[in-house]
Structure formats: C-alpha cells, structure tokens
Amino acid sequence: MSKLIALAVSIAILGGVWAFLALNPLAGIALVWVGFIAWGCYFHTGGDDAALQKTIAGMAYGAVMAGVALALVSGGALSGLGVLAAPIIIAATVFPLVAASSVSLLSVVPANVYGYAAAAGLALTAGTAGNAMAADLSNPVLLVIISTVIGALFGMASGKLAGMLGK
C-alpha cells in the first residue's frame, strides 16, 4: 500500500473513532472540529514528537490568549472606548501570538493562531465568552485545550498506524 493510501486509511479509521468519541462519550468535553484542527496542525508542524509538543503548546497558548481577550471584553475593560474596545483588546492579545514564537514550544505561529481562533470562535458562537475564566467545562478555553490534546494524539496515532499499514 502506498504511503498516501496508508495515511488516508489510518486517518479515515481513526477519524471515525474520534468523531464517535467526541460526539458520544466525550460530548460536552471534546469538540470534533477542534480535534481535527489539532490533528492537521500536528502534520503541518512535521508529524513527529516535536510536532506533538508544539501543536499542543501552541494551540493551548493561543486558546489562553483568546481567553484573556474574552475575559477582558466581556468584563467591560476599555468600555469607555466604545466600539474600539474589543479591537484594541484583540490586538493586544494577538501580538504575543507571534512575539512568543522565539520560544521553541511556541515557534509554530499557525498553531498559536489556530488555538486563539478556535477558543474565540467557540465562545462567540456558543455565547460563552463570559465563561472564559470559569473552572468548569463551560469554559471555551478548557474545551479547546482538551480537544487539542486529544486531536493531536490522534494525529500522532494516525501517523504511526499509517507507517504500519504502509509496510
């Protein structure tokens, strides 16, 4: 079997398993779409042990920075600036996504941005922006981090399975 077909088969099989888990026993704990973002990020970042670490660290960092932005905006920080408050807060929390790339674990800027976008997108669409500091699973940051870890691990597993199938 070619390496491409082996990877396609492994991702198809494990993608189905991931979807089952996230939509059933892990529903409310893990998000299918965030797991797939992390899965893709793992391969984009190199598909090795370093990629696993950088995917998880970068996406988690991005999610935390989005959580800071969500907490500040929903808490009314800079509200005296009216419609400029949220854009200024976003700019102030997005800047570190790139600036932190001098740190090895945060050196994959797309991973940082994927985490930020996933947490912000979840919070804004689910109406949970005000929960960004909650210590439970209503916190979009926690959901993104949990889903990122599991998704990146599934990425690693699919790479290993593809290696076995491709032999």
Summary of the structure (lengths in Angstrom):
residues: 167
radius of gyration: 17.1
end to end distance: 7.3
largest distance: 63.0
contacts: 587
relative contact order: 0.22
helix: 80%
strand: 0%
